[in-house]
Amino acid sequence: MGRAAAPRDDESLAIRAAWLHYAGGLTQTEVAARLGVSAVKAHRLVAWANQNGAVKVSVEGSVTDCLRLEQRLVERFGLATAEVIPDLGEEGLPLRALGHGGAAFLGRIIGGAEPRVIGVGNGRTLAAAIAAMPRQDAGATRFVSLVGVLTRRYAANPHDVMHRLAEKTGAEAYVMPVPFFANTAEDRAVLLSQPGVREVVDLAASADLLFVGIGTAQPDAQLVTARMIAPEEIREVQERGGVGEMLGHFFDAAGHPVETSLAARTLSPDLGSLAGRRVVALAGGAVKTSAIRAVLHTGLLSGLITDERTARALVAA
């Protein structure tokens, strides 16, 4: 008898589901929650893998090593989910691997039956994920920016992803038309009080999923090169022990918030509002390993999508 037709998801997702079920000991309901799919789809994925010879004494497939790394990340950092993208041999920031991984994740979320609000950060990695997405009808899903999308000089952020998301999905996408960081705390209060801005902030507060990037506190950090913050401001962050950044909030190596002059001027969800929410980060690369580890130590992430080499470095230390 010939092989059954592959499910709509690619074969690697079926192998991932089978590994979690047979090798990881998860129920199919737990597999569905881990992969972000329905229980019916999880059952079909496992059944496909079983019928097509992937399941023997163990699960065979090129992603098996990545699946083991995922389990170690989940256990070590208390995550609900982790996805490790196989190494593509990229030098520097692995944008191709992360882009495809992030695009696949968003595609699964958008393909869900329930309408939802997805809050989105910004940066090169998230931009790569949106660029890698095929055109897909998002149905009733809405996207909302989690951060101000303008630089201090009120120019467009080169890594803003909201307009591209709307173009790819046909969904409503709400942009926060303010700088990432206000000039003063008083300016921040004035900006947030504007009716158009307040509506976007309130929508972000109701988001079912927050899809974010992770930045460093290095002099060439994306926030600096995009002219969101000044070189002297990132130096202050470093001097106070800052290592990693998420949504404009900086953290030291132990995951503790770093208080700087930027803290009161950040136009993004405050740290208290992130606790207990579904926050999934897309990040990787050797230069970001320390930053990712710092953010993982905060306990704010429920999920991480990263590349294989970065995952190995995270679980090795």
Secondary structure, 3 states (H helix, E strand, C coil): CCCCCCCCCCHHHHHHHHHHHHHCCCCHHHHHHHHCCCHHHHHHHHHHHHHCCCECCCECCCCHHHHHHHHHHHHHHCCCEEEEECCCCCCCCCHHHHHHHHHHHHHHHHCCCCCCEEEECCCHHHHHHHHHCCCCCCCCCEEEECCCCECCCCCECCCCCHHHHHHHHCCEEECCCCECECCCHHHHHHHHHCHHHHHHHHHHHCCCEEEECCEECCCCCHHHHCCCCCHHHHHHHHHCCCCEEECCEEECCCCCECCCCCHHHECCCCHHHHCCCCEEEECCCHHHHHHHHHHHCCCCCCEEEEEHHHHHHHHHC
